[in-house]
Amino acid sequence: MQAARALFLGRTTVDALYWLESMPEENTKVYAQRFQAAPGGPAMNAAITHALLGGQTQLVSAVGGGPWAGLVRAELKANRIALLDLAAGTAYETPLCAVLVNSADASRTIVNPPISTLKMKRLGTWQQESGALGGQLPSVALTDGFFFDETHALMASLRDAGVTLCLDGGSYKPGTDELASLLSVAICSERFAIPGHTGPGANPEAIIAWFAARGLPHIAVTRGVQPILGWDRGRRFEIEIPSIAAVDTLGAGDVLHGAFCRFFAQQPEFESALRRASEIATRSCQSLGIRAWAIA
């Protein structure tokens, strides 16, 4: 495979995963069947997936310090992922998230720490930041919507330089409306809430229509075990999700996005890249954590 270069912008955490027989009742104590602590977060997981598939990978995120930052930096080093740390020189600490995985249906419940109010480094344009980003334009850049203010100028200049900008649309965040004007690709969860939409909580058609109205050529909506709905320059398609014995669905969307960037950077055919990425994401649900599929 020819090397693909991609840039990932967004959130990094450390996830403490507890694999449980069932969700605990309030005011009780339980023992997990399995436990794993590993770096996570949408952008970080996508970057790791891209690197595991052999792509050249750069991450723009906030890592900072604290007791968990060393685990993140070790993971980045092991996967040869270059980091531009938005939190460098601040008191920011890598957040620790508790993730409860229900073995009965592989669903997950996530408890996040309080949102940090510390100011991060605001990046300039690609021309200003290229030295810190390896000096070579990526083929694809993916953002999860976090740190929009800090990365907006960089993303706008990447778009102007011809880089394909992709959104991991897990949820609508401040700045998403402005961000949409920069995008070529949006791959969203069905839980992505359209501003002002008063219909059902999950409305894939409204999501597709909202992004299409903003001129995006490539749009997809993931729906768990239901088929992915795709929209490629006005052409509709679906990607069936095979029935599997799911073990852990945490990060499956992040794996999808990282794999998509790898395949789309190699050959910019939206449906083909998305189909290949969905196969990797399905494999990732058959083991605990987002990395085991690569060594299974």
Secondary structure, 3 states (H helix, E strand, C coil): CCCCEEEEECCCEEEEEEEECCCCCCCCCCCCCEEEEEEECHHHHHHHHHHHCCCEEEEEECCCECCCHHHHHHHHHHCCEEEEECCCCCCCECCEEEEEEECCCCEEEEECCCCCCCCCCCCCCHHHHCCCCCCCCCCEEEECCCCHHHHHHHHHHHHHCCCEEEEEECCCCCCHHHHHCCCCEEEEECCCCCCCCCCCCCCHHHHHHHHHCCCCCEEEEEECCEEEEEEECCEEEEECCCCCCCCCCCCHHHHHHHHHHHHHHHCCCHHHHHHHHHHHHHHHCCCCCCCHHHCC
